[in-house]
Amino acid sequence: MTAGEGSDRVPATPATGPILPGATLGVLGGGQLGRMFAVAARRLGYRVAVWSDERDAPALAAADLPTHAPYDDAAALAAFTAAIDVCTVEFENLPGELLREVERHVPLRPSADAIAATQHRGREKRALAGLGAPLAPWRPLEAAGTPQAAAAALEAATAQTGRPAVLKTAGFGYDGKGQVAIPADGPWPAAALALLAAQPCVLEAFVDLALELSVVVARSPDGQVRAFPVAENHHARHVLDLTVMPARVATDVADRAEALARRVVTGLGVVGLACVELFLTRDGDLWVNEVAPRPHNSGHVTIEACRVDQFEQQVRAVCGLPLGDPAAVRPGAMTNLLGDLWGGGEPDWPAALAVDGARLHLYGKAAARPGRKMGHLSAVAEDADAAAALVLRARAALTRGGGLAGAATPAPVPRSHA
Ligand code: AMP
């Protein structure tokens, strides 16, 4: 398909050449990743059209052309595709039908096929295995129907993976949602039986983790590939808490991680940006956890730490422009600000900004629910340890006084693993 095929509009730029500033870039999904993409694209002189099915989506506020409509709205689809020259996503769990329809009208980068490969854990693992990517032992599981059938399926699957293990829903999971830990012994957790009775899942061996790593990789339509420095990620309650870039790992580990990420992104045929999440085991093995066909939370630190950031790189890749140099200028760190921080009232922004070098990013979300990503803090420093200490100090300052509203009980600061 060529740009504009199936519609009567003339694309601003021929499909064979780069899509130049002045063109309109479409984004499906309205979260903070789309918002930061829109900011980067507009800085480069593009217009941005964002389509979200949520009224208060953070990216809509940053768009030239916001569309708030259900993803199956045919009139919205026609207007959206008529307005854009190319389309990307900031969220992978979009209806396949929508992705295919958009692709009929304009280039979709990554393609509907590449996105589909990452929407379902079973499909994703099969695709990764086909590329020779190392994975923790796993088994696909069909929806069992009843708790009794689920117990029998878990019995058979754990005979392959061993225990402990992690049961994950096959579709629409992120940040540890839809996951149940299977302990080393004892009865099957009721939550696991309920999960597997209701939907297809995958069972994964529990990995004895030394560290979690991620690599954001950009790939342009002509096949040029550039990888950001490997990031080191620490989670709290299954949600990313702290990223340090470059990861504090031996050079050979970083080299292997980057090579693996490049192989995966190229093998999946991604055009645009993707992130490969990796487990580093205590034995020094690297296993692919999952792939996100879009910018990644761990890549936020590239805004301060790298010569080009992940959002500008996404713009460049999606538009077929030369990719920027992703090298780190200085070591950096990023910590997420979850809605829990609002528990004691509005966080003390001036206190965090008083920490020299701390950069505050807020996503413009109205409601601060526990666990919701509201923003992040980043910093660069002379080394990774100092950058991590700086962002954690700035975050601690947000609640030290109990919040500006002066509530009696300060919100707990999510614990860092650093
Ligand atoms: P996911 O949504 O699959 O990325 O999982 C969220 C987080 O749960 C990961 O970043 C890990 O911290 C943890 N996790 C997921 N799968 C495993 C596993 N097989 N072994 C150990 N920890 C895991």
Boltz pocket constraint, residues with backbone or C-beta under 6 A from the ligand:
constraints:
  - pocket:
      binder: B
      contacts: [[A, 136], [A, 166], [A, 168], [A, 173], [A, 174], [A, 175], [A, 176], [A, 177], [A, 204], [A, 205], [A, 206], [A, 207], [A, 208], [A, 209], [A, 212], [A, 235], [A, 238], [A, 277], [A, 289], [A, 290]]
      max_distance: 6.0
